[in-house]
Amino acid sequence: MKNKKRFTPKMLAYIVTFSLIIGLFCIPSALASQMCFKCCGSGVWHTDNKIPCSGKGCNYCTKCNGCGGSGKIPDSAKRCGSCKGLGQVHSGKKACTGSGCKGCTPCKTCDTKGWVGA
C-alpha cells in the first residue's frame, strides 16, 4: 500500500498564510479605489453648464484634475466639504454657469481636486 499524505493542520496554516500575504500585496489599484467625485468616474470634466455634453467628449470637456483622467481616486479620499466635490466654490448671487463662472473661485481646501485625504 502506498502511503498517502493528508493535509495536516500545519500545512493548511502555511497555505492560508501564504494566500493572505499574496492577496494583501497583489491587490490591483483599480480594485482599491473609488469613483472620482469631480468627474463621476468618467475621467473628463464638462466645464460649461449652459451647453449640454454629448457624452463623447466636446470642446468644453477637459481631463479631470481630481483623478488625473483615470476616473478613480484612493479609497481613503473624502468628498471636500467646502466645494462639495466640484473643485470650485460659488459665492455669487446668480446661478453657477460652470468653470468660467465669475462667481466661482478655486477651492483652497482641496486644491481644486474635489476630495481631501489619502
Phi, psi and omega in degrees: 000140178278146179273107180272128177272137176251161176291124176268160178303326180293316179295319179297320178297320178297317181296315180296315179298315179299317180296319179295317180296314178298317181295323181290323184266350184244021178286123179296148182295334179294328179278337183259039179213165180242171181290139180296137180287327186285314184255002181059031176087001182277337182089347177236151182238122180279120191267358182233117181283343182284323184256119180291149180268142180284345181094346180263003184097133182221184181294339181263003178267133178232161177296131183292128178274352177286325182238359182074017179093359182274337183086355183240143174230163182299151179299329183281354181288141178241148179298135180294130181284335182286314185253359180060030176089004183268341180086358178217149182248125181265126181236001181278168180279329180280163179293148180290138181250006179121201186291336179270013183295134181286339179271359182258144174234150178299140180287125180275338181294315184251003181060042178064014180276332182095355180216156178232160179104205180080000000 
